Amino acid sequence: PPVVKLAEGALQDQNSEVREAAATALGEMQSASSIPKLKRTLSDRDIAVALAAARSLLLLKENAGYDVYYAVLTGRRKSGQSLLSQQLNQFDTPKKMAEFAFDQGIGFLPYAGYGMEVVQALKKKDNSPMRAAAARVLERDPDPRSGQALAKACSDKNWIVREAALRAIAMRGNPALLPNAEAAMQDNNDTVRYVAAAAALRLASVRSE
């Protein structure tokens, strides 16, 4: 309990890195009693802190954590509140974006076979890898609004986001999203087409069960 109390107090620290570390620690300690404080931290002015709180909430089986990932993908929270552009701009260097990927536990970035495109995006300060990573997290969000956001992301201007959205749709297993997968089979990117075909097969199989 004293350690949990110390970490909860650090959520109010003036230094954002301390707040981020505190939010991460509470999730790793499985401190269910800290859920209310972590929920309040979702509104932290620093997006890295908010994402750390979101990840910890998901570790604690609390679906409120999906809201920040939804905001990273769509630009606004489920409440309709816009994600401030300066929040995403806090990841203004390739180093910070790479740290985000690792520190947030984004082993779900689906780029083992074509990581160079992601590296190039990071060098251009392109936030598409972040948005793609958020899409992959949302595959486990039971909220229908996340399904709708993923369906819209299938038409994103960046193929990395489109591919991630289609993978997430496949994993959600909702046959209502089959038309989006079928439409993406005509995408101008080979990787997106292949993933779309696999997603369409899976959703068609679920529909026929």
C-alpha positions in Angstrom: 0.0 0.0 0.0 2.7 2.6 0.7 4.2 2.0 -2.7 0.8 2.3 -4.4 0.2 5.6 -2.5 3.6 6.9 -3.6 2.9 6.1 -7.3 -0.6 7.6 -7.1 0.9 10.8 -5.7 3.4 10.9 -8.5 0.5 11.1 -11.0 0.4 14.8 -10.0 4.1 15.4 -10.4 5.1 18.5 -12.4 7.5 16.4 -14.6 5.6 14.5 -17.3 8.1 11.6 -17.3 7.5 11.0 -13.6 3.7 11.0 -14.2 4.2 8.6 -17.1 6.3 6.3 -15.0 3.8 6.4 -12.2 0.9 5.5 -14.5 2.9 2.6 -16.0 3.9 1.3 -12.6 0.3 1.2 -11.2 -0.7 -1.0 -14.1 2.2 -3.3 -13.7 1.5 -3.6 -10.0 -2.1 -4.6 -10.9 -3.4 -1.9 -8.5 -7.1 -2.1 -9.1 -7.7 0.5 -6.4 -5.9 3.0 -8.6 -8.4 2.7 -11.4 -10.3 6.0 -10.6 -7.0 8.0 -10.5 -5.8 6.4 -13.7 -9.1 7.3 -15.4 -8.5 10.9 -14.4 -5.0 10.7 -15.8 -6.5 9.9 -19.3 -7.0 13.7 -19.6 -3.4 14.5 -18.8 -2.1 17.4 -21.0 0.8 15.2 -22.1 -0.3 12.4 -24.5 2.4 10.1 -23.4 1.1 10.2 -19.8 -2.5 9.7 -21.0 -1.4 6.7 -23.1 0.5 5.2 -20.1 -2.6 5.5 -18.0 -4.7 3.9 -20.9 -2.3 1.0 -21.2 -2.4 0.4 -17.4 -6.2 0.5 -17.4 -6.3 -2.1 -20.1 -4.0 -4.3 -18.0 -6.5 -3.9 -15.2 -9.3 -5.0 -17.6 -10.8 -1.6 -17.7 -12.2 -0.7 -21.1 -12.0 3.1 -20.5 -8.3 2.7 -21.5 -9.4 2.3 -25.1 -10.5 5.9 -25.3 -7.1 7.4 -25.8 -6.1 4.9 -28.5 -9.4 5.7 -30.2 -8.5 9.4 -30.0 -5.0 8.7 -31.5 -6.6 6.9 -34.5 -9.5 9.3 -35.1 -8.3 12.6 -33.7 -11.1 12.8 -31.2 -12.2 11.0 -28.1 -15.4 9.0 -27.9 -17.0 11.9 -26.1 -16.5 14.0 -29.2 -13.7 16.1 -27.6 -11.0 16.7 -30.2 -7.5 15.5 -29.5 -5.4 18.6 -29.5 -2.9 18.8 -32.4 -0.2 19.8 -30.0 -0.7 16.6 -28.1 0.3 14.5 -31.1 3.0 17.0 -31.9 4.6 16.1 -28.6 6.0 13.1 -30.5 7.9 15.6 -32.7 11.1 13.5 -33.3 11.7 10.0 -34.6 13.4 9.2 -31.3 10.3 10.1 -29.3 8.0 8.2 -31.6 10.2 5.1 -31.4 10.3 5.4 -27.6 6.5 5.6 -27.7 6.3 2.3 -29.6 8.5 0.5 -27.1 7.4 2.2 -23.8 3.8 1.7 -24.5 4.4 -2.0 -25.1 3.5 -1.8 -28.8 4.7 -5.2 -29.7 1.5 -5.2 -31.7 3.0 -3.0 -34.4 2.5 -5.5 -37.3 5.6 -4.6 -39.3 8.1 -7.4 -38.9 8.3 -8.0 -42.6 8.3 -4.4 -43.8 9.7 -2.3 -41.0 11.6 0.0 -43.3 8.5 1.8 -44.3 7.7 2.5 -40.7 11.3 3.8 -40.1 10.9 6.1 -43.1 7.6 7.4 -41.7 9.2 8.1 -38.4 12.0 10.0 -40.1 9.4 12.2 -41.8 7.7 12.9 -38.5 4.7 11.0 -39.9 2.4 9.8 -37.1 0.9 7.0 -39.2 2.8 4.3 -37.2 1.2 5.6 -34.0 -2.2 5.6 -35.6 -1.7 2.1 -36.9 -0.6 0.9 -33.5 -3.7 2.5 -32.0 -5.8 0.6 -34.5 -4.4 -2.7 -33.5 -5.2 -2.0 -29.9 -8.8 -1.3 -30.8 -9.3 -4.8 -32.2 -10.0 -5.8 -28.6 -12.3 -2.9 -27.8 -16.0 -4.2 -27.6 -17.4 -0.7 -28.3 -19.1 -0.6 -31.7 -17.7 2.9 -32.2 -14.2 1.5 -32.4 -15.5 -0.9 -35.1 -16.8 2.1 -37.0 -13.5 4.0 -36.6 -11.6 1.0 -38.0 -14.0 0.7 -40.9 -13.3 4.4 -41.7 -9.6 3.8 -41.3 -9.7 1.3 -44.1 -9.8 4.3 -46.4 -7.0 6.2 -44.7 -4.5 8.0 -47.0 -1.6 6.0 -45.5 -1.4 2.3 -46.3 0.2 1.5 -43.0 -3.0 2.6 -41.2 -5.2 0.9 -43.7 -3.4 -2.4 -43.3 -3.5 -2.2 -39.5 -7.2 -1.4 -39.5 -7.9 -4.4 -41.7 -6.0 -6.7 -39.4 -8.0 -5.3 -36.4 -11.2 -5.8 -38.3 -10.3 -9.4 -39.0 -9.6 -10.0 -35.3 -12.8 -8.4 -34.2 -14.7 -11.0 -36.2 -17.7 -8.8 -36.9 -19.4 -9.8 -40.2 -20.9 -6.4 -40.5 -17.5 -5.1 -41.4 -17.1 -7.5 -44.3 -18.0 -4.9 -47.0 -15.0 -2.8 -45.8 -12.7 -5.7 -46.1 -14.0 -6.6 -49.6 -13.7 -3.0 -50.8 -10.1 -3.0 -49.6 -9.3 -5.9 -51.9 -9.1 -3.4 -54.7 -6.5 -1.3 -52.8 -3.5 0.0 -54.8 -1.1 -1.5 -52.2 -0.2 -5.1 -52.4 0.1 -5.7 -48.7 -3.2 -4.0 -48.0 -4.9 -6.2 -50.6 -3.5 -9.4 -49.2 -4.6 -8.5 -45.6 -8.0 -7.4 -46.9 -8.5 -10.8 -48.6 -7.6 -12.6 -45.5 -9.9 -10.4 -43.4 -12.7 -11.0 -45.9 -12.3 -14.8 -45.7 -12.3 -14.8 -42.0 -15.4 -12.5 -41.7 -17.2 -14.5 -44.4 -16.5 -17.7 -42.4 -17.8 -16.1 -39.2 -21.0 -15.0 -41.0 -21.6 -18.5 -42.3 -21.3 -20.2 -38.9 
